[in-house]
Amino acid sequence: MTHLFSPMTLRNTEIRNRVWVAPMCQYSAVDGRLTDWHLVHLGGLARGGAGLVITEATAVTPEGRISPWDAGIWTDEHAQDWRRITDFLHGQGALAGIQLAHAGRKASTAQPWRGGGLLGPDEGGWVPVGPSPVAFEGLAVPKELSVAEIAELTRAFAGAARRAVGVGFDVLELHAAHGYLLHQFLSPVSNTRSDGYGGDLSGRSRLLVEVVDAVRAEVGEDVPLLVRVSATDWVPEGLQVDEVVEVAKMLAGHGVDLIDVSSGGNAAHQRITVGPGYQVPFARAIKEGSGLPVAAVGMITEPHQAEQILVDGAADAVLLARVLLREPSWPQRAAHALGGQVHWAPQYERAAPR
């Protein structure tokens, strides 16, 4: 059996293989409510053989959306929209994961194919919030969150987690990467607070730890909990990988089961060195430094490349994004190339390579 197509267990939950779908925003919801697009998009990825399908960043409050077209789960009605999707994913043998998120200072923007710029209140936007009144370049200056408002947001994450589990999600992921709210608190680029939620790394990581604790208390001990991090801000004055290793060590003691390792997104002047598997060294550093399992993401596009990442021990799973948009059946092709076993829907099985 190949590493890529061997099962993986988190808590008591077995995932059929280690090819996972990374969260990919679709900007196709209406008032946070899902559309047929989400069913077809996510369902096709499960049909293609992925072991875990993680949904797009799903906002825990209305103002936590990146755009007015983001998915949400801040009410029970929003949550119920997900039921037919989790049912379909399970019907294809995949597990359903949801990424719970708040965009913070990067909220209230247009869809990427419409420029992605700031939307004002007269355009359906709103005033974003953040740890400090420090704007992301080109976007609005956010309103600084009060301590009371931070506590409300922590409760919002916990409530969203409860709703998600209630509609069939098997795995939860907290979005603390790519310049969104939990990352904004972690990074000195965006967090200039002088109270208990700012200052040193302990203060800047306080909100993330509190959210983890609140979510774990809400959903119990059986649900796997992942955290997506940006391992570096790619700027000298920003978050560095050694600090993120320390954060991962903290999270290991608070019920987190795996770290999903990405990078960047919190500084417009970042300079990223991009190439095949360019974030894999960050995944290895966090795995070795924290003792937690990790998933690697970023320009992983070829079956043997993905297999070697696991063989080398740099990561425990791989998360794929754009390559799956181009080829939703990538896991099936990879299994054929590597000699692994993968799911084929009976309607498609006659097309499986022999």
C-alpha positions as CSV (number, residue, x, y, z in Angstrom):
1,M,0.0,0.0,0.0
2,T,1.3,3.5,-0.8
3,H,1.6,6.1,1.9
4,L,-0.7,8.4,0.0
5,F,-3.5,5.9,-0.1
6,S,-3.2,4.4,3.4
7,P,-5.8,5.4,6.0
8,M,-5.2,7.9,8.7
9,T,-6.9,8.1,12.1
10,L,-7.4,11.3,14.1
11,R,-9.0,10.5,17.5
12,N,-11.4,7.7,16.6
13,T,-12.1,9.0,13.1
14,E,-10.5,7.1,10.2
15,I,-9.9,9.0,6.9
16,R,-9.7,6.6,4.0
17,N,-6.6,8.2,2.4
18,R,-4.2,11.1,2.8
19,V,-5.2,13.1,-0.3
20,W,-7.3,15.9,1.2
21,V,-9.2,18.8,-0.4
22,A,-7.9,22.2,0.8
23,P,-10.5,24.9,1.5
24,M,-11.2,27.0,-1.6
25,C,-13.5,30.0,-1.4
26,Q,-16.1,30.0,-4.2
27,Y,-17.7,33.4,-3.6
28,S,-21.0,31.9,-4.7
29,A,-23.3,32.1,-1.6
30,V,-26.3,34.3,-1.1
31,D,-26.5,36.0,2.3
32,G,-24.2,33.3,3.6
33,R,-26.6,30.6,2.2
34,L,-25.3,27.8,0.0
35,T,-26.3,27.3,-3.7
36,D,-26.3,24.3,-6.0
37,W,-22.8,25.3,-7.0
38,H,-21.5,24.2,-3.6
39,L,-23.1,20.8,-3.9
40,V,-21.7,20.1,-7.4
41,H,-18.3,21.6,-6.6
42,L,-17.7,19.7,-3.3
43,G,-19.5,16.6,-4.4
44,G,-17.4,16.2,-7.5
45,L,-14.2,16.4,-5.4
46,A,-15.5,13.6,-3.1
47,R,-16.5,11.5,-6.2
48,G,-12.9,11.9,-7.5
49,G,-11.6,9.9,-4.5
50,A,-10.3,12.5,-1.9
51,G,-10.3,11.2,1.6
52,L,-11.3,14.4,3.4
53,V,-13.1,17.3,1.7
54,I,-12.7,20.6,3.6
55,T,-15.2,23.3,2.7
56,E,-14.3,26.9,1.9
57,A,-13.7,29.4,4.7
58,T,-17.2,29.5,6.4
59,A,-17.9,32.6,8.4
60,V,-18.9,32.4,12.0
61,T,-20.5,35.9,11.9
62,P,-21.9,38.0,9.0
63,E,-19.1,40.5,9.2
64,G,-16.6,37.7,9.3
65,R,-17.1,37.0,5.6
66,I,-14.3,37.9,3.2
67,S,-17.0,39.1,0.8
68,P,-20.8,39.3,0.8
69,W,-20.8,36.1,-1.3
70,D,-19.0,33.9,1.3
71,A,-20.6,30.9,3.0
72,G,-21.7,31.2,6.6
73,I,-22.8,29.1,9.5
74,W,-23.8,31.8,12.1
75,T,-27.5,30.5,12.3
76,D,-29.2,27.1,12.4
77,E,-30.7,27.9,8.9
78,H,-27.2,28.4,7.5
79,A,-26.1,25.1,9.0
80,Q,-29.0,23.2,7.5
81,D,-27.9,24.1,4.0
82,W,-24.8,22.0,4.6
83,R,-26.7,18.8,5.4
84,R,-27.3,17.7,1.8
85,I,-23.6,18.3,1.1
86,T,-22.3,16.3,4.0
87,D,-24.7,13.5,3.1
88,F,-23.4,13.4,-0.5
89,L,-19.8,13.4,0.6
90,H,-20.4,10.6,3.0
91,G,-22.2,8.7,0.2
92,Q,-19.0,8.8,-1.8
93,G,-17.0,7.5,1.2
94,A,-15.3,10.8,1.9
95,L,-15.3,12.6,5.3
96,A,-16.6,16.1,5.5
97,G,-14.5,18.9,7.0
98,I,-15.5,22.5,7.5
99,Q,-13.1,25.5,7.9
100,L,-14.5,27.9,10.4
101,A,-13.3,31.4,9.8
102,H,-13.5,35.2,10.4
103,A,-11.9,37.5,7.9
104,G,-11.2,40.4,10.3
105,R,-9.5,43.3,8.6
106,K,-9.6,41.6,5.2
107,A,-13.4,41.5,5.1
108,S,-15.9,43.4,3.0
109,T,-14.3,42.9,-0.4
110,A,-15.5,42.1,-3.9
111,Q,-15.3,38.7,-5.6
112,P,-11.8,38.1,-7.1
113,W,-13.1,38.1,-10.7
114,R,-14.5,41.6,-10.0
115,G,-11.2,43.0,-8.7
116,G,-11.4,41.9,-5.1
117,G,-11.3,45.5,-3.8
118,L,-12.9,47.1,-0.8
119,L,-16.7,47.3,-0.8
120,G,-18.2,50.2,1.1
121,P,-21.5,50.1,3.1
122,D,-23.3,51.6,0.1
123,E,-22.1,48.6,-2.1
124,G,-23.2,45.9,0.3
125,G,-20.1,46.0,2.4
126,W,-19.5,46.8,6.1
127,V,-16.9,48.2,8.5
128,P,-14.4,45.4,9.2
129,V,-12.9,44.6,12.6
130,G,-9.5,43.5,13.7
131,P,-7.1,43.3,16.6
132,S,-5.8,46.8,16.0
133,P,-6.7,49.8,13.7
134,V,-4.1,48.8,11.2
135,A,-5.3,48.3,7.6
136,F,-4.3,45.7,5.1
137,E,-2.9,47.7,2.2
138,G,-5.8,48.9,0.0
139,L,-8.5,48.0,2.4
140,A,-10.3,49.8,5.2
141,V,-8.9,50.6,8.6
142,P,-10.6,48.1,10.8
143,K,-12.4,48.8,14.1
144,E,-10.3,47.6,17.0
145,L,-12.1,44.8,18.8
146,S,-12.8,45.4,22.5
147,V,-12.2,42.6,25.0
148,A,-15.9,42.1,25.3
149,E,-16.2,41.8,21.5
150,I,-13.4,39.3,21.5
151,A,-15.3,37.1,24.0
152,E,-18.4,37.3,21.7
153,L,-16.3,36.1,18.8
154,T,-15.0,33.2,20.8
155,R,-18.6,32.2,21.5
156,A,-19.4,32.6,17.8
157,F,-16.7,30.1,16.8
158,A,-18.0,27.6,19.4
159,G,-21.6,28.0,18.3
160,A,-20.5,27.5,14.7
161,A,-18.6,24.3,15.6
162,R,-21.7,22.9,17.4
163,R,-23.9,23.6,14.3
164,A,-21.3,22.0,12.0
165,V,-21.1,18.8,14.0
166,G,-24.9,18.8,14.1
167,V,-25.3,18.7,10.4
168,G,-22.8,15.9,9.8
169,F,-19.3,17.4,9.6
170,D,-16.7,14.9,10.8
171,V,-13.7,17.2,11.1
172,L,-13.4,20.9,12.1
173,E,-10.6,23.3,11.0
174,L,-10.0,26.7,12.5
175,H,-8.6,29.3,10.0
176,A,-5.6,31.0,11.5
177,A,-3.8,31.7,8.3
178,H,-3.7,33.9,5.2
179,G,-4.1,37.2,7.0
180,Y,-7.5,36.5,8.5
181,L,-8.6,37.3,12.0
182,L,-6.9,34.6,14.1
183,H,-3.7,35.1,12.0
184,Q,-4.1,38.9,12.5
185,F,-3.9,38.4,16.2
186,L,-0.9,36.1,16.0
187,S,1.1,38.5,13.8
188,P,3.0,41.6,15.0
189,V,2.3,43.1,11.5
190,S,-1.4,43.5,12.4
191,N,-1.5,43.2,16.2
192,T,-0.2,46.3,18.0
193,R,-2.4,45.8,21.1
194,S,-1.0,46.5,24.6
195,D,-3.5,44.4,26.5
196,G,-3.6,40.7,27.2
197,Y,-4.3,40.0,23.5
198,G,-1.2,41.6,22.2
199,G,2.5,42.1,22.9
200,D,4.6,38.9,23.1
201,L,3.7,35.6,21.4
202,S,1.8,34.4,24.5
203,G,-0.5,37.4,24.3
204,R,-0.8,37.3,20.5
205,S,-1.7,33.6,20.5
206,R,-4.2,34.0,23.4
207,L,-7.3,34.4,21.2
208,L,-6.5,31.3,19.1
209,V,-6.0,29.2,22.2
210,E,-9.2,30.5,23.7
211,V,-11.1,29.7,20.5
212,V,-9.6,26.2,20.4
213,D,-10.6,25.6,24.1
214,A,-14.1,26.9,23.4
215,V,-14.6,24.7,20.4
216,R,-13.2,21.7,22.1
217,A,-15.6,22.2,25.1
218,E,-18.5,22.7,22.7
219,V,-18.0,19.6,20.6
220,G,-16.5,17.1,23.0
221,E,-13.5,14.9,22.8
222,D,-14.4,12.8,19.7
223,V,-14.3,15.4,16.9
224,P,-10.9,15.9,15.2
225,L,-9.8,19.5,15.3
226,L,-7.3,21.0,12.8
227,V,-5.8,24.5,12.7
228,R,-4.5,26.1,9.5
229,V,-1.6,28.4,10.1
230,S,0.6,30.6,8.1
231,A,4.1,29.5,9.0
232,T,5.6,32.8,8.1
233,D,4.4,36.2,7.0
234,W,7.3,36.4,4.4
235,V,8.4,39.8,5.8
236,P,11.2,40.4,8.3
237,E,9.0,42.2,10.8
238,G,6.3,39.5,10.7
239,L,5.5,36.1,12.1
240,Q,8.4,33.6,11.7
241,V,8.4,29.8,11.6
242,D,10.1,29.4,14.9
243,E,7.2,31.4,16.6
244,V,4.6,29.2,14.8
245,V,6.4,26.1,16.1
246,E,5.9,27.5,19.6
247,V,2.2,28.2,18.8
248,A,1.8,24.6,17.6
249,K,3.3,23.3,20.8
250,M,0.7,25.3,22.8
251,L,-2.1,24.0,20.6
252,A,-0.9,20.4,21.1
253,G,-1.8,20.8,24.8
254,H,-5.3,22.2,24.1
255,G,-6.9,19.4,22.0
256,V,-5.7,20.2,18.5
257,D,-5.0,17.1,16.4
258,L,-3.2,18.3,13.3
259,I,-1.7,21.5,11.9
260,D,-2.5,22.4,8.3
261,V,0.6,24.4,7.2
262,S,0.4,27.2,4.7
263,S,2.1,30.6,4.7
264,G,1.7,34.3,3.9
265,G,-1.3,36.5,3.4
266,N,-1.0,39.1,6.1
267,A,1.3,41.6,4.4
268,A,0.8,43.1,1.0
269,H,4.5,43.6,0.6
270,Q,5.3,39.9,1.2
271,R,7.9,38.4,-1.1
272,I,7.2,34.7,-1.5
273,T,9.7,32.3,-3.1
274,V,7.4,30.0,-5.0
275,G,8.1,26.6,-6.4
276,P,6.9,22.9,-6.3
277,G,6.3,22.0,-2.7
278,Y,7.6,25.3,-1.5
279,Q,5.8,25.1,1.9
280,V,6.7,21.6,2.7
281,P,9.9,22.6,4.7
282,F,7.6,24.6,6.9
283,A,5.4,21.6,7.5
284,R,8.4,19.5,8.4
285,A,9.6,22.2,10.9
286,I,6.2,22.3,12.6
287,K,5.9,18.6,12.7
288,E,9.3,18.0,14.2
289,G,9.1,21.0,16.6
290,S,5.6,20.4,18.0
291,G,5.2,16.6,17.7
292,L,1.8,17.1,16.1
293,P,0.8,15.5,12.8
294,V,0.8,18.1,9.9
295,A,-0.6,18.4,6.4
296,A,1.4,20.1,3.7
297,V,-0.1,22.3,1.0
298,G,1.2,24.5,-1.9
299,M,2.1,23.5,-5.5
300,I,1.8,19.8,-4.8
301,T,0.7,18.6,-8.2
302,E,2.2,15.2,-9.1
303,P,1.4,11.8,-7.6
304,H,5.0,10.8,-7.0
305,Q,5.8,14.2,-5.5
306,A,2.9,13.9,-3.0
307,E,3.9,10.3,-2.2
308,Q,7.5,11.3,-1.5
309,I,6.5,14.1,0.9
310,L,4.9,11.4,3.1
311,V,7.7,8.9,2.6
312,D,10.2,11.5,3.7
313,G,8.2,12.1,6.8
314,A,7.8,15.8,6.1
315,A,4.0,15.6,6.5
316,D,1.3,13.1,7.3
317,A,-1.2,14.2,4.6
318,V,-1.3,16.5,1.6
319,L,-3.9,19.1,0.8
320,L,-4.6,19.9,-2.8
321,A,-6.4,23.0,-4.2
322,R,-5.9,24.4,-7.7
323,V,-4.8,21.0,-9.2
324,L,-8.2,19.6,-8.1
325,L,-10.1,22.4,-9.8
326,R,-8.3,21.4,-13.0
327,E,-8.7,17.7,-12.4
328,P,-11.2,16.6,-9.7
329,S,-10.3,13.0,-10.3
330,W,-6.6,13.6,-9.5
331,P,-6.8,11.1,-6.6
332,Q,-8.0,8.4,-9.0
333,R,-5.1,9.1,-11.4
334,A,-2.6,9.2,-8.6
335,A,-3.8,5.8,-7.2
336,H,-3.3,4.3,-10.7
337,A,0.2,5.8,-11.0
338,L,1.2,4.6,-7.5
339,G,-0.6,1.3,-7.3
340,G,-3.0,2.4,-4.6
341,Q,-6.6,1.7,-4.0
342,V,-9.1,4.5,-4.4
343,H,-12.9,5.0,-4.5
344,W,-14.7,4.9,-7.8
345,A,-18.4,5.6,-7.9
346,P,-20.2,2.6,-9.5
347,Q,-21.6,4.9,-12.2
348,Y,-18.0,5.7,-13.2
349,E,-16.2,2.4,-12.4
350,R,-16.3,1.2,-16.0
351,A,-13.9,4.1,-16.8
352,A,-11.4,3.1,-14.2
353,P,-7.9,2.3,-15.7
354,R,-7.0,-1.3,-15.5
